[in-house]
Amino acid sequence: MANPLALTSGEPAGIGPDITLAAWLRRRELDLPPFYLLGDRGALADRAKALGITIELADVTAEEAAAAFPRALPVVAAGRPATARPGAPDDTSADAAMASIRQAVTDVMSGKAGAVVTNPIAKSVLYRAGFRHPGHTEFLAELAATGGRAPQPVMMLWSPTLAVVPVTIHLSVREALAQLSTDLIVSTARIVVADMKSRLGLAAPRLAISGLNPHAGEDGTLGMEDIEVVAPAVEILRREGILAKGPLPADTMFHAAARKTYDCAVCMYHDQALIPIKTVAFEDAVNVTLGLPFIRTSPDHGTAFDIAGTGKANPSSLIAALRLAARMAAAQR
């Protein structure tokens, strides 16, 4: 039996508990891979009661989770009990969220879990508690550090119809422009290709590299970055045998015909990549962190405090994240 997936609690006051419960209830219908929640059983039971859900919860260890999964939603204790109510994070929220993430990484690195799947966090809540990372991606890279050196994390948003990667991630546009370099584009693309080969089963991934400026700079009339920064990166990748093309005008990369010509669009900054995928695949897109020594996926949405505990949360993206994590774990064995 494959190792179960370690699912973090995310922000306890958000929709993470709602979609976790909904996903487990559909486990047989959708043939979901076994997973366990890292968090507080009491808080999850309270959310189930608020939602009017009758569900069996099982206090287990990670090693016991797969066997328990068919009959009960396995819960492995992590961190102090959370007291936050739906839509109202409190002083326990940040500790619960971070403890869950740390334990998930420990479990996957020690071989108890096959992959990490993370429920949404509220970064503003974490910042108030001293969290110093721009997001999940960077925190996971720190937790994966060996010998004092953290790997370069690469954020991919994946769906059956489109996969995108931003070279610069959670930065202001001004800071993204300052950090963008030929070397960063090349190292990001190499990680994308390596992980798409080893974890997604593509023998020769095709990359479409976007330009930075409108119309990819219009031969330098709209900025020299595409000539001086992006084009040299594409040339290096081609010389290495990577199937890369670009720099391409970002405004014509994402229509249906264009998407058929590549396996992943590598874009220069956050919104250039995320706007198109959240437009064409909002409900089934999955956030995947590449470049780590373990597999991590996540739903591609936030905590949705306004609907937490109401029964309106859609578990589709979490279900897609669980399925993709299991697929990637099976591919790399």
C-alpha positions in Angstrom: 0.0 0.0 0.0 1.3 3.4 -0.9 2.0 5.9 1.9 -0.9 8.2 2.6 -0.9 11.9 1.8 -0.2 14.3 4.7 -2.9 17.1 4.5 -2.3 20.2 6.5 -5.0 21.9 8.4 -4.4 25.3 6.9 -6.0 28.3 8.6 -8.4 26.8 11.2 -10.9 29.6 10.7 -11.0 29.2 6.9 -12.6 26.7 4.6 -9.8 24.1 4.9 -11.8 22.0 7.4 -14.9 22.3 5.2 -13.3 21.1 2.0 -11.3 18.4 3.9 -14.6 16.9 5.3 -16.3 17.2 1.9 -13.4 15.5 0.1 -13.3 12.5 2.5 -17.0 12.1 2.3 -16.6 11.6 -1.5 -13.6 9.2 -1.2 -15.4 6.2 -2.5 -17.3 8.0 -5.3 -14.1 9.6 -6.5 -11.7 6.8 -5.6 -9.5 9.3 -3.7 -6.0 8.3 -2.4 -5.7 7.8 1.4 -4.9 10.9 3.3 -4.8 12.1 6.9 -5.3 15.6 8.4 -2.6 17.1 10.6 -4.4 19.2 13.1 -6.9 19.1 16.0 -9.6 16.5 16.0 -11.8 18.5 18.3 -11.8 21.6 16.0 -12.6 19.4 13.1 -15.5 17.7 15.0 -16.8 21.2 15.8 -16.7 22.2 12.2 -18.5 19.0 11.1 -21.2 19.8 13.7 -21.6 23.4 12.4 -22.0 22.1 8.9 -24.5 19.4 9.9 -22.2 16.6 8.8 -22.2 13.2 10.5 -18.7 11.8 10.1 -16.4 9.4 11.8 -13.0 10.8 12.9 -10.1 8.7 14.0 -7.2 9.7 16.1 -4.3 7.9 14.5 -0.5 8.0 13.9 0.7 8.5 10.4 1.5 4.8 10.1 -2.1 3.9 11.0 -3.8 6.4 8.6 -4.1 4.4 5.5 -5.8 1.5 7.2 -8.2 3.8 9.0 -9.1 5.9 5.9 -11.9 3.7 4.4 -14.0 3.9 7.6 -13.0 7.2 9.2 -11.2 10.5 8.4 -7.8 10.0 10.0 -6.5 12.9 12.1 -2.9 13.0 13.4 -2.4 15.5 16.2 -0.2 18.5 15.4 0.3 21.7 17.4 -1.9 23.0 20.2 -5.7 22.8 19.9 -7.2 25.5 17.7 -10.1 27.6 19.1 -10.7 29.9 16.1 -14.3 30.0 14.9 -15.3 29.9 11.2 -14.4 33.2 9.6 -12.7 34.6 12.8 -9.1 33.7 13.2 -7.7 34.1 16.7 -4.4 33.8 18.6 -4.3 30.0 18.1 -4.6 30.2 14.3 -1.0 30.8 13.3 0.5 28.2 15.7 -1.9 25.6 14.4 -1.3 26.3 10.8 2.5 26.4 11.1 2.7 23.3 13.3 0.7 21.4 10.8 3.0 22.4 7.9 6.1 21.5 9.9 4.8 18.1 10.9 3.7 17.3 7.3 7.2 18.0 6.0 8.7 15.9 8.8 6.4 13.0 7.9 7.1 13.1 4.2 10.9 13.5 4.7 10.9 10.5 7.1 8.9 8.3 4.6 5.7 8.2 6.6 3.8 10.2 4.0 3.9 10.0 0.2 3.4 13.8 -0.4 2.3 17.0 1.3 -1.0 18.6 0.4 -1.6 22.0 2.1 -4.9 23.6 2.9 -5.0 27.4 2.5 -3.3 29.7 5.0 -4.0 33.3 5.8 -0.7 35.1 5.4 -1.9 38.2 7.2 -2.7 36.1 10.3 0.7 34.5 10.2 2.5 37.8 9.7 1.0 39.1 13.0 2.6 36.0 14.7 6.0 36.7 13.3 5.9 34.6 10.1 8.6 36.1 7.8 8.1 34.3 4.5 6.1 35.6 1.5 4.1 32.4 1.4 3.8 28.6 1.7 6.4 28.1 -1.1 9.2 29.9 0.6 8.5 28.4 4.0 8.5 24.9 2.6 11.9 25.5 1.0 13.3 26.5 4.4 11.9 23.4 6.0 13.5 21.3 3.2 16.9 22.9 3.7 19.8 20.5 4.2 23.3 21.5 5.2 22.0 25.0 5.9 21.1 25.5 2.2 17.5 25.7 1.0 16.5 24.5 -2.5 15.1 26.9 -5.0 11.4 26.5 -4.9 9.4 26.9 -8.1 5.7 27.5 -8.0 3.7 25.8 -10.7 -0.1 26.1 -11.2 -1.2 23.0 -13.0 -4.5 22.0 -14.6 -5.4 19.5 -17.3 -5.7 22.4 -19.8 -2.8 24.7 -18.7 0.3 24.7 -16.6 2.1 27.9 -15.7 5.2 28.9 -13.7 6.1 32.4 -12.6 9.9 33.0 -12.5 9.5 35.6 -9.7 6.8 34.7 -7.2 5.4 36.7 -4.2 7.0 40.0 -5.0 5.8 43.5 -5.9 6.2 44.2 -9.6 9.0 46.6 -8.8 10.9 44.0 -6.8 10.2 41.3 -9.4 11.8 43.4 -12.1 14.8 44.0 -9.9 15.3 40.3 -9.3 14.6 39.0 -12.8 17.8 37.7 -14.4 18.9 35.3 -17.2 20.3 33.0 -14.5 17.0 32.9 -12.6 15.0 32.1 -15.7 17.4 29.3 -16.7 17.5 27.7 -13.2 13.7 27.9 -12.9 13.2 26.3 -16.3 15.6 23.5 -15.5 13.7 22.7 -12.4 10.4 22.7 -14.3 11.8 20.3 -16.9 13.4 18.0 -14.3 10.2 17.7 -12.2 7.9 17.4 -15.2 10.0 14.4 -16.4 10.4 12.7 -13.0 7.1 13.5 -11.4 4.6 14.1 -14.2 5.9 11.5 -16.7 6.7 13.8 -19.6 9.7 12.6 -21.6 10.4 15.9 -23.3 8.5 18.8 -21.7 7.9 21.8 -24.1 8.3 25.2 -22.5 6.8 28.5 -23.8 8.8 31.4 -22.3 7.0 34.6 -22.1 8.5 38.0 -22.7 8.5 40.6 -19.9 7.2 43.6 -21.8 4.2 44.1 -24.0 4.6 42.3 -27.3 7.9 40.8 -25.9 9.5 44.2 -26.1 8.6 45.0 -29.8 12.2 44.6 -30.9 13.4 46.8 -28.1 11.1 49.7 -28.6 9.1 48.7 -25.5 12.1 47.8 -23.3 15.4 46.0 -23.8 14.8 43.3 -21.1 13.4 40.7 -23.6 16.5 41.1 -25.8 19.1 41.3 -23.0 17.6 39.1 -20.2 14.9 36.7 -21.6 16.3 35.8 -25.0 19.7 34.7 -23.7 18.0 32.4 -21.2 16.0 30.7 -24.0 19.2 30.3 -26.0 21.0 28.6 -23.1 18.0 26.2 -22.5 18.0 25.3 -26.2 21.7 24.6 -26.2 21.0 22.2 -23.3 18.5 20.3 -25.4 15.4 21.7 -23.6 12.4 22.3 -25.9 12.0 26.0 -25.1 10.6 28.8 -27.3 10.4 32.5 -26.7 10.4 35.2 -25.6 6.7 35.2 -26.6 4.2 38.0 -26.3 2.2 37.1 -23.2 -1.1 38.4 -24.6 -1.2 35.7 -27.3 0.2 32.7 -25.3 -3.0 31.5 -23.6 -5.7 31.0 -26.2 -6.8 27.4 -26.9 -4.7 26.9 -30.0 -1.6 28.3 -28.4 -1.9 26.1 -25.3 -1.7 23.0 -27.5 1.9 23.9 -28.5 3.5 23.6 -25.1 3.3 21.8 -21.8 4.1 24.7 -19.5 4.2 28.4 -19.8 7.1 30.0 -18.0 6.2 33.6 -17.2 8.2 36.5 -15.7 6.1 37.5 -12.8 3.2 36.3 -10.6 0.1 37.8 -12.3 1.4 37.2 -15.8 1.1 33.5 -15.0 -1.7 33.3 -12.5 -4.3 35.5 -14.3 -4.7 33.2 -17.3 -4.8 29.9 -15.3 -7.3 31.3 -12.8 -9.4 32.4 -15.8 -9.5 29.1 -17.7 -9.2 26.6 -14.8 -10.2 28.2 -11.6 -12.0 25.2 -10.0 -9.5 22.5 -10.9 -6.1 24.3 -10.9 -3.6 23.0 -8.4 -0.6 24.7 -6.8 2.5 22.5 -7.1 5.9 23.4 -5.6 8.7 22.1 -7.7 12.3 21.9 -6.8 11.8 20.4 -3.3 13.0 16.9 -2.2 9.3 16.0 -1.7 6.0 16.5 -3.5 3.7 19.3 -2.4 0.4 20.3 -3.9 -2.3 22.7 -2.7 -5.7 24.0 -3.8 -5.4 27.1 -5.9 -7.6 29.4 -3.7 -7.5 31.1 -0.3 -9.2 30.7 3.0 -12.5 32.3 2.0 -13.4 33.4 5.5 -16.7 34.7 4.3 -18.1 31.3 3.5 -16.2 29.2 6.2 -18.6 27.0 8.0 -21.6 27.7 5.7 -21.4 24.6 3.5 -20.8 26.7 0.4 -17.1 25.8 -0.1 -16.2 23.9 -3.2 -13.8 21.0 -2.6 -12.9 20.6 -6.3 -9.4 22.1 -6.1 -8.5 20.2 -3.0 -9.7 17.0 -4.7 -7.6 17.8 -7.7 -4.6 18.5 -5.4 -4.9 15.2 -3.7 -5.2 13.3 -7.0 -2.2 15.1 -8.5 -0.1 14.5 -5.4 -0.8 10.8 -5.6 -0.1 10.7 -9.3 3.3 12.5 -8.8 4.2 10.2 -5.9 3.4 7.1 -8.0 5.5 8.4 -10.9 8.6 9.0 -8.9 8.7 5.6 -7.2 
